[in-house]
Amino acid sequence: MRAKYDLVVIGGGAAGFSAVTVAAERGANTLLISKGPLGGTCVNFGCVPTKRLLSTLAISKKSGRKYTLPDLIKDAMDLSSELREEKYESLLQSLGVEYVRGSAKFVSKGVIEVDGLQVEYDKAIIAVGAKPWRPPIPGIDRAEDRIIDNEKLFSETYNPSKIVVIGGRAQGLEIAQIMARSGVETVLIQRSRRLLPEEEPEAGIYAEQVLRDDGVIVQTGAKIEGVKANTNSVRVLFSTTNSIEVEEADYIYLATGRRPRLDGMGLERIGVRVSRRGFILVDEYLRASDNVYAAGDCIGPPMLEPVAAKEGYIAALNALEKEPRHKMDYTVVPRAVFIDPEFASVGITERELARRLGVCACRTVHLSELPKARILGYDKGFFKIVVNPRDKRIVGVHMMAPGAAEAIHEAAMALKAGLTVDDIIDTIHVFPTISEGIKYAALAFYRDVSKMPCCLI
């Protein structure tokens, strides 16, 4: 290592790699420090392996071929290993970025230590990501051997016959479907009255129907009261409106959120502050203190891989210029839940529009109205458009359909460009496609699409 660097980046995930790429392209002497495997959560424990599992299981459901969970996990981990080598390890070599695997802590302003060695820096970017959060459930500390999270799932070997998934948002839904389609008896417990509580009500309703069709036992409106581990199992005690219930399983899978990896970094020595939930506080330029920036999951929601990458890019630009001037735009951020069929969303919900303007302007079309969905054999899902009634501009699009995570990009571009429902209607779409559902929902502001021919105009 050098004695001093223009930029030190801590964290080898999406935000960190985006930052070192920008720095290298601008000729900065850059050091990357990463405690975990290169690629971060997305490549190693999140997006890549889970979507590989879901994809394989969706194909197997149609073909009738059966897979064991250990075989599926090994296949997913092999893919992660390939991408880590091809997309990350080789990139560092081509960029000429120095890399140290180890734990970093700040000694003082301008000085950082990694595994006993100290180096100086002009600017630093903290991009350490986040780790699975253990909620304060009574008994959970004594049940560690019976607890699985996304990092443990892709680091160890599991072959349960029954599992309880705690958490009814994206990760919980995806894992519940993975387990159920792998032949594991699965119970999903969610505290709110419906799944995906921050999304449109239709999303949670249809998601529950889809999971139940796969054999998942869904318990909503349930509060976890405690857990107790036995020699070969674990018991989960939870309360509902009418009763106290118990589920006994081989393991609990926690999909209860994430918290940043900041322990022992010495942030107090460099004036970096954190929120009550432990996330790094940054200004509009992603600056955490005088010469330190932060990006990715460690600064809080939305904790999405492409958002982290963009934050890393913005943080690096600001760190390398004399004065920061680049800002993040969070107004158009598409998101998806990769169950089968997928749920995808961009913009605001009907409830948020009503809160802001005091009015509601939206249309919902059932998935069965879409010819491509019926061709593919899907009947559970929807397309919904939320518009500003003053000018008909689209402010939100929400859908559950096969391939929704692909189709949502048309909606994201529509929001980015400020398009109206009339602009969508005026655009010719390929027939038959899933993205036609966006046009169906736009036409629903004017017509009853259930009484229209297949190729709507």
C-alpha positions in Angstrom: 0.0 0.0 0.0 1.0 3.6 -0.5 1.5 6.0 2.4 -1.3 8.2 1.1 -4.2 8.0 -1.3 -6.4 10.5 -3.0 -9.4 8.4 -2.2 -10.0 5.5 0.2 -13.3 3.5 -0.4 -14.5 1.2 2.4 -16.8 -1.5 1.1 -16.7 -3.8 -1.9 -20.4 -3.8 -2.9 -22.3 -1.8 -5.5 -21.7 1.6 -4.0 -18.0 0.9 -3.4 -17.3 -0.5 -6.9 -19.2 2.4 -8.5 -17.0 4.8 -6.5 -13.6 3.2 -7.3 -14.6 3.0 -11.0 -15.2 6.7 -11.2 -12.0 7.4 -9.2 -9.9 5.2 -11.4 -11.3 6.7 -14.6 -10.3 10.2 -13.3 -6.8 9.1 -12.5 -7.1 9.2 -8.7 -4.8 7.0 -6.5 -7.5 4.8 -5.0 -7.5 2.1 -2.3 -10.5 -0.2 -1.8 -10.9 -1.9 1.6 -13.5 -4.6 2.0 -14.1 -6.9 4.9 -16.6 -9.1 3.1 -16.5 -10.8 -0.3 -16.3 -8.5 -3.4 -19.6 -7.8 -4.9 -21.3 -7.2 -1.5 -24.7 -8.4 -0.5 -26.3 -8.3 -4.0 -23.9 -10.7 -5.7 -23.1 -13.0 -2.8 -26.2 -13.2 -0.5 -29.0 -11.2 -2.2 -30.2 -10.4 -5.7 -28.1 -12.9 -7.7 -28.5 -16.1 -5.7 -32.1 -15.6 -4.7 -33.2 -14.7 -8.2 -31.3 -17.7 -9.5 -33.3 -19.9 -7.1 -36.6 -18.3 -8.0 -35.9 -18.6 -11.8 -34.9 -22.3 -11.5 -38.0 -23.1 -9.4 -40.3 -21.2 -11.8 -39.0 -23.3 -14.7 -39.2 -26.5 -12.6 -42.8 -25.8 -11.7 -43.7 -25.8 -15.4 -41.5 -28.8 -16.3 -42.3 -30.9 -13.3 -38.6 -31.5 -12.5 -37.8 -31.6 -8.8 -34.7 -30.1 -7.1 -33.5 -30.3 -3.5 -32.8 -27.1 -1.6 -29.1 -27.9 -1.1 -28.6 -28.5 -4.8 -30.4 -25.2 -5.6 -28.3 -23.3 -3.1 -25.1 -24.8 -4.5 -26.0 -23.8 -8.0 -26.8 -20.3 -6.9 -23.6 -20.0 -5.0 -21.6 -21.2 -8.0 -23.2 -18.5 -10.1 -22.3 -15.9 -7.5 -18.7 -17.1 -7.5 -18.5 -16.8 -11.3 -19.9 -13.3 -11.3 -17.7 -12.2 -8.4 -14.6 -13.3 -10.4 -15.7 -12.0 -13.8 -17.3 -8.7 -12.8 -15.4 -7.6 -9.7 -12.0 -9.2 -9.1 -11.0 -8.8 -12.8 -12.4 -5.2 -12.8 -10.1 -4.1 -10.0 -7.1 -5.4 -11.9 -8.1 -3.6 -15.1 -8.7 -0.4 -13.2 -5.4 -0.5 -11.4 -7.2 0.0 -8.0 -5.3 -1.3 -5.0 -7.4 -3.7 -2.8 -7.1 -4.9 0.7 -9.4 -7.4 2.4 -9.8 -6.5 6.0 -11.5 -4.3 8.6 -11.1 -0.5 8.4 -11.3 2.0 11.2 -10.7 5.7 11.3 -7.8 6.7 13.6 -8.2 10.5 13.0 -9.2 12.9 10.3 -7.2 11.9 7.2 -5.8 8.6 8.7 -7.4 5.2 8.4 -6.2 1.8 9.7 -6.7 -1.6 8.1 -5.6 -4.6 10.1 -2.9 -2.7 11.9 -1.5 -0.7 9.0 -2.2 3.0 8.8 -2.6 5.1 5.6 -3.5 8.7 5.0 -6.2 9.9 2.6 -7.5 13.1 1.1 -11.1 11.9 0.9 -12.9 8.7 2.0 -16.2 7.1 1.1 -17.9 4.8 3.5 -19.9 2.1 1.6 -19.9 -0.8 4.0 -23.5 -1.8 3.3 -25.8 -3.4 5.9 -26.4 -6.7 7.6 -29.5 -8.7 8.7 -31.1 -7.2 11.8 -32.1 -9.3 14.8 -35.3 -7.8 16.2 -35.7 -7.8 20.0 -37.8 -11.0 20.2 -37.8 -12.8 23.6 -35.6 -15.9 23.4 -34.0 -15.1 20.0 -30.5 -14.8 21.5 -30.7 -18.4 22.7 -31.9 -19.7 19.4 -29.0 -18.7 17.1 -28.5 -22.2 15.8 -32.1 -22.3 14.6 -32.0 -18.8 12.9 -31.3 -18.4 9.2 -30.9 -15.1 7.3 -29.9 -14.3 3.7 -26.1 -14.4 4.6 -26.3 -17.7 6.4 -28.5 -19.3 3.8 -25.8 -18.9 1.2 -22.9 -19.7 3.5 -24.0 -23.0 5.1 -26.0 -26.1 4.1 -29.6 -26.3 5.1 -32.3 -28.9 4.2 -35.3 -28.2 6.5 -38.6 -30.0 6.3 -40.4 -27.0 7.8 -39.5 -23.4 8.2 -41.1 -20.2 9.6 -40.4 -17.0 7.7 -40.8 -13.8 9.8 -41.4 -10.8 7.6 -43.8 -10.0 4.8 -42.0 -7.6 2.6 -39.8 -8.4 -0.5 -37.3 -10.7 1.0 -39.8 -12.6 3.1 -42.1 -13.2 0.2 -39.3 -14.4 -2.1 -37.8 -16.8 0.5 -41.3 -18.2 1.3 -41.9 -19.0 -2.3 -38.4 -20.5 -2.7 -38.9 -22.7 0.3 -42.4 -23.8 -0.6 -41.5 -24.6 -4.2 -38.5 -26.6 -2.9 -40.9 -28.9 -1.0 -40.3 -27.3 2.4 -43.4 -26.8 4.6 -43.5 -23.0 5.0 -45.3 -20.6 7.3 -45.0 -16.8 6.7 -45.7 -14.5 9.6 -46.3 -10.7 9.1 -47.2 -8.2 11.8 -49.2 -5.9 9.5 -52.7 -6.8 8.2 -51.4 -7.4 4.7 -48.2 -8.3 2.9 -46.1 -5.6 1.3 -47.8 -3.0 3.6 -46.1 0.1 2.0 -47.3 -0.9 -1.5 -50.7 -0.7 -3.1 -53.3 -2.9 -1.3 -53.7 -5.0 -4.5 -50.1 -6.1 -4.2 -50.4 -7.6 -0.8 -53.8 -9.2 -1.6 -52.5 -10.9 -4.8 -49.2 -11.8 -3.2 -50.9 -13.7 -0.4 -53.1 -15.6 -3.0 -50.0 -16.5 -5.0 -48.1 -17.8 -1.9 -51.1 -19.7 -0.7 -51.4 -21.4 -4.1 -47.8 -22.6 -3.6 -48.8 -24.1 -0.2 -47.5 -21.3 2.1 -49.4 -20.8 5.3 -49.7 -17.0 5.6 -50.4 -15.4 9.0 -50.9 -11.6 8.8 -51.8 -9.4 11.7 -49.6 -11.5 13.9 -47.2 -10.3 16.6 -44.2 -12.5 17.5 -44.2 -13.0 21.2 -41.2 -15.2 21.6 -39.1 -18.1 20.3 -37.7 -21.1 22.1 -35.1 -23.4 20.6 -35.1 -27.1 21.3 -32.4 -29.7 20.4 -33.7 -30.2 16.8 -36.4 -27.6 16.4 -37.6 -24.1 17.3 -41.0 -22.9 18.5 -42.4 -19.6 17.5 -45.1 -18.1 19.7 -47.3 -15.4 18.1 -50.5 -13.6 18.9 -53.3 -12.7 16.5 -56.6 -10.8 17.1 -58.3 -13.8 18.5 -55.7 -16.2 19.8 -52.2 -17.1 20.8 -50.6 -19.7 18.4 -47.5 -21.7 18.2 -45.6 -23.0 15.2 -42.8 -25.5 15.5 -40.2 -25.8 12.7 -36.7 -26.8 12.0 -35.6 -23.2 11.4 -36.7 -19.6 11.5 -35.8 -17.4 8.5 -35.6 -13.7 9.5 -36.6 -11.2 6.9 -37.0 -8.4 9.3 -34.8 -5.6 7.9 -31.2 -4.6 7.8 -28.8 -2.3 9.8 -25.4 -0.8 8.8 -22.1 -2.5 9.4 -20.5 0.4 11.4 -19.3 -1.3 14.6 -15.7 -0.4 15.5 -15.1 2.0 12.6 -14.4 5.0 14.9 -16.8 7.3 13.2 -16.9 9.6 16.2 -13.2 10.5 15.6 -14.0 12.0 12.2 -17.3 13.8 13.0 -19.6 11.3 11.3 -23.1 11.1 12.9 -25.7 8.4 12.7 -29.5 8.3 13.0 -31.5 6.6 15.8 -31.7 3.5 13.7 -27.9 3.6 13.2 -27.6 4.8 9.5 -25.0 7.4 8.6 -26.4 10.9 8.3 -25.4 12.7 5.0 -26.3 16.0 3.4 -27.7 16.4 -0.1 -24.3 15.8 -1.6 -23.9 12.5 0.4 -21.3 14.2 2.6 -21.0 12.8 6.1 -18.2 15.1 7.4 -15.6 17.5 6.0 -13.7 15.0 3.8 -15.8 11.9 4.2 -18.8 10.8 2.1 -21.1 7.8 2.5 -23.2 5.8 0.0 -25.3 2.6 -0.3 -27.2 0.7 2.3 -25.3 2.2 5.2 -27.1 5.5 4.7 -30.5 3.9 4.8 -33.5 3.3 2.4 -34.1 2.8 -0.3 -31.7 -0.1 0.1 -31.6 -1.2 -3.6 -28.5 -2.3 -5.6 -28.9 0.2 -8.4 -29.6 3.0 -5.9 -26.4 2.1 -4.1 -24.4 2.2 -7.3 -25.8 5.6 -8.2 -25.0 6.9 -4.7 -21.4 5.6 -5.0 -21.1 7.4 -8.3 -22.4 10.7 -6.9 -20.3 10.4 -3.8 -17.1 9.8 -5.8 -17.8 12.7 -8.1 -18.3 15.1 -5.2 -15.3 13.7 -3.3 -12.9 14.2 -6.3 -14.0 17.8 -7.1 -13.0 21.0 -5.3 -16.6 21.6 -4.2 -19.4 19.1 -4.2 -22.2 19.9 -6.7 -23.9 16.6 -7.6 -27.1 15.5 -5.9 -29.0 12.2 -5.9 -32.5 12.1 -7.5 -34.7 9.7 -5.6 -38.0 10.7 -7.3 -38.0 7.9 -9.9 -36.7 4.7 -8.4 -38.3 1.5 -9.7 -38.5 -1.5 -7.4 -39.5 -5.1 -7.7 -40.4 -8.3 -5.7 -39.2 -11.3 -7.7 -41.9 -13.8 -6.7 -43.7 -15.6 -9.5 -45.5 -13.6 -10.9 -43.4 -10.5 -10.1 -44.5 -7.3 -8.5 -43.0 -4.1 -9.7 -43.6 -0.5 -8.8 -42.4 3.1 -9.5 -43.6 6.4 -8.2 -46.2 7.1 -5.5 -49.3 5.1 -4.4 -52.9 6.0 -4.6 -52.9 6.7 -0.8 -49.9 9.0 -1.2 -51.5 11.0 -4.0 -54.6 11.4 -1.8 -52.5 12.6 1.1 -50.7 15.2 -1.1 -53.6 16.5 -3.2 -56.7 15.4 -1.3 -58.0 13.6 -4.4 -57.6 10.2 -6.0 -57.1 9.6 -9.7 -56.2 6.0 -10.6 -57.3 3.0 -12.6 -56.7 -0.7 -12.0 -56.9 -3.5 -14.6 -57.0 -7.1 -13.6 -54.2 -9.3 -15.1 -56.8 -11.6 -16.7 -57.7 -8.7 -19.1 -54.2 -9.0 -20.7 -53.9 -11.5 -23.6 -50.2 -12.2 -22.9 -50.9 -13.2 -19.3 -53.6 -15.6 -20.4 -51.3 -17.0 -23.0 -48.7 -17.7 -20.3 -51.3 -19.1 -18.0 -51.4 -16.4 -15.3 -54.6 -15.2 -13.7 -53.5 -13.4 -10.5 -52.2 -9.9 -10.8 -53.0 -6.3 -11.8 -51.9 -3.1 -13.5 -52.5 0.2 -11.8 -51.7 3.8 -12.9 -51.9 6.8 -10.5 -52.1 10.2 -12.2 -52.2 13.8 -11.2 -55.8 14.8 -12.1 -54.8 18.4 -12.8 -52.7 17.6 -15.9 -53.0 13.8 -16.3 -49.3 13.3 -15.7 -48.4 9.8 -14.5 -47.1 9.8 -10.9 -47.2 6.1 -10.1 -47.4 2.7 -11.8 -47.8 -0.6 -10.0 -48.1 -4.1 -11.4 -48.1 -7.7 -10.6 -47.5 -9.9 -13.7 -45.0 -12.2 -15.2 -42.1 -10.1 -16.3 -43.2 -7.1 -14.4 -39.7 -6.2 -13.3 -38.8 -5.8 -17.0 -42.0 -3.9 -18.0 -41.7 -1.4 -15.1 -38.9 0.4 -17.0 -41.4 1.8 -19.5 -43.2 3.3 -16.5 -40.1 4.6 -15.0 -39.2 6.4 -18.3 -42.8 7.8 -18.4 -42.4 9.3 -14.9 -38.9 10.6 -15.7 -40.1 12.3 -18.8 -43.3 13.6 -17.3 -45.6 11.8 -19.7 -49.4 11.7 -19.4 -51.8 8.8 -19.8 -52.5 10.1 -23.3 -48.9 9.8 -24.2 -49.0 6.1 -23.2 -52.2 5.5 -25.2 -50.7 7.2 -28.2 -47.7 4.9 -28.2 -48.0 1.7 -30.2 -47.1 -1.4 -28.1 -46.0 -4.8 -29.4 -48.8 -7.4 -29.2 -48.9 -9.7 -27.2 -46.7 -8.4 -24.4 -46.8 -7.9 -20.7 -46.0 -4.2 -21.0 -49.3 -3.7 -22.9 -50.8 -3.8 -19.4 -49.6 -0.3 -18.8 -51.5 0.9 -21.9 -54.6 -1.1 -20.7 -54.5 0.8 -17.4 -54.1 4.1 -19.3 -57.0 3.4 -21.5 -59.1 2.5 -18.5 -59.3 6.2 -17.7 -61.5 6.5 -20.8 -63.0 3.1 -21.6 -64.1 -0.3 -20.1 -61.1 -2.3 -21.3 -62.9 -5.6 -20.5 -65.2 -4.9 -23.5 -62.4 -4.0 -25.9 -60.7 -6.2 -28.6 -57.2 -7.6 -27.9 -55.2 -4.8 -29.7 -56.5 -1.7 -27.9 -56.2 1.7 -29.5 
